[in-house]
Amino acid sequence: MLDAGTLLTGILIFLARICDVSLGTVRTIVTVQGRGVVAFFLAIFEILIWITVISTVVQKVASQPILALFYALGFATGNLVGIAVERKIALGFMILRVFTRTAGRALTERLRNLGQPVTVFQGEGMRGPVDELYIACRRRDLRRILSIVNEEDPESFYITEMARDVCRTIRPLSAECSGWRSVFKRK
């Protein structure tokens, strides 16, 4: 039978697991990106939550086996939430390579006017000459840059890849601060 105390404990375990697994997902990603200090502090909070939850589950699971289900559901949900959070904050840098036959000059000028550095190479594609635009950008700017690319040349071909290290800060695209950056006046 599921009494109110067991249900409340289960809900708290579920929510705590969402928190610690989400932190773990983000911690893993920032570790891969080489952000050791951030990963260090995320790991502390992650493990403090996990130890609290696992000790509760281990103590009570024999008499209340339903808590194992809350634990498992919290873990699974935490993975999804962690991925969504990491995508939302979009830490790190990307390399974007855009290949265009018709809009190299216009696209380069438009992105540079927004403050985005672009390096252009001339090359030969299957159907003749192409411009390759090599762009190192912040992940949070990638979607906006790709929308500009698609406006200028819907036939363009592009490739993205993660950049682990960038030797200097890349100026962001001109945009109003939003979210937490507006609070701290960062771009």
N, C-alpha and C positions, 0 to 999 in steps of 0.2 A: 504494500500500500504506500502511496506517495503522500506523506503528510506535509504540512506547510513548512516545517523546519527543513525537511529533506529537499523540498522544491526550492526554497530560498538558498540553501547551500549549493544545490545544483546550478542554479542561475548564477551565483557568485563565481563558482568554478568555471562555468562557461565563459563569463565575461572576462575573468582573469586570464584564462587561456587565450582568448582572442588578443588581449593586450600583450602577453609575453611572446606569443608566436609572431604577432605583427612586428614587435620590436626585433625579434630574431631574424625575420625576413629582411627588414631594413638594415640590420646590423651586418648580415651576410653581404648584402649588396655594397654597403659602404666599405666593408673590408676589402672586397674585390677591387674597388676603386682606389684603394690605398689611403683611406681616411681613418687612420689608426686611432686617433684620439676620440673621434665620434663613436667608433665601434667599441672602444673601451667603456665609455659611459653607458651606451645602450646595453652592453653585456651585463653591467652591474644591475641595472633595473630589470632586465629580462630574467636574470637568475634569482633575484630577490622575489619576484612574483612567482616564478616556477617553484621554488622551494616551499613557499607558503601554500601553494595549491597542491603540490604533490604530497606534502605532509598531511594535509586535510583528507585527501582522497585515500591515501594508504591507511590512515586511522579508521576511516568509516566505510570503506568499500565492502568489507565482509558483511556488515549488517545492512548496508544500503548500496547494493550493486548498481543501481541506476546512476550513481555518481560517475561510474566509469563511462557511461554513455554521454553525460554532460561534458566530461573531460575530453572525450574523443571528438564530440561535435565542436567544442571550443577550439581544439587544435585545428580541425579542418577549416573552420570559419576564419581562424586567425591567419591561415595561409592566404586566403583570398583577400582579407582586409589588408594584410601586409603588402601584398602585391599592388593593390589599389592605392595605398598610401604612398608607396615608393614611386609609382607612376605619377601621382599628383604632385609630389614635391620635386620630382625629376632632377635629382642630383647628378652632377657630372657633365661631361662633354661628349659630343658626338662629332664624327667626321661625316660629312655629307658630300658625295660626289654626284654632280648633276651633269648628264650628257645631253646636249641639245644641238640640233642642226640649225635652228632658226632664231633662237632668242638669247644667244650668249651675251651679246653686248647689252641688250635691254635689261636682262636679268641681273647681270653684274652691276650695272649702274643703279638699278633700283635697290638692290641689297646694300651696296656701298652707301647710298644716300641715307639708308636707315642705320648706318653705323656698323654694319656687318662686314668684316674683312672677307674678301673673296680673291682667290688666285685662279687665273684662267690659263688653261693649256689648250693648244690646238692639236687635234688628232684626226685620225681616219677611222670612220665607222663602216658598217656594212654597206651603207648607202651614200658614202662620200664623207666630206669634211664635217667634223663636229667640234664643238667647244666643250671642254671639261671644266666645270667650275668646282674647285676644291674649297670646301667651306668647313672650318672648325667652329662649332657653335655650342652654346649651352644646350643641354637636353630640353630645357623648358622652352627654348626658342624654336626647336625643330619643327613642330607642327605649323607654326606661323610661317616659317621659311618655306616649308613644302607647299603651303597654300599659295604663296607668291609664285613659286616655281610652276605650279599647275595653272595659275592664271596666265602667266607669260607664255608657257608652252605645255599644253596638255599632252603632247606627244613625247615629252622628255623622258629620259630613263634616269633613275637615280639609285644610289647604293648608300646605305648608312652602316656605320660601324662605331662601336664604343671607342673612345679615346681615354686611355688610362691617365696619362699625364699630358699637360699642356704647359709650355714653358712660360707663358705670361697670360695674364687675364685677357680674355676676349671681350671687347666691348659688346654690351647687349644691344639688341634691336631697340629702337626708340619705342618706349611703351610706358604707360602709366604704371606705377607700382600698384600691386593688388595683394590681397591676403596678408600674411604676416609681414611681407616685405614693406607694405605701406605703413605698418606700425613702426618699423625700425628704419624707415626711409632708405631702404636698400633697393638696388635694381639687380 
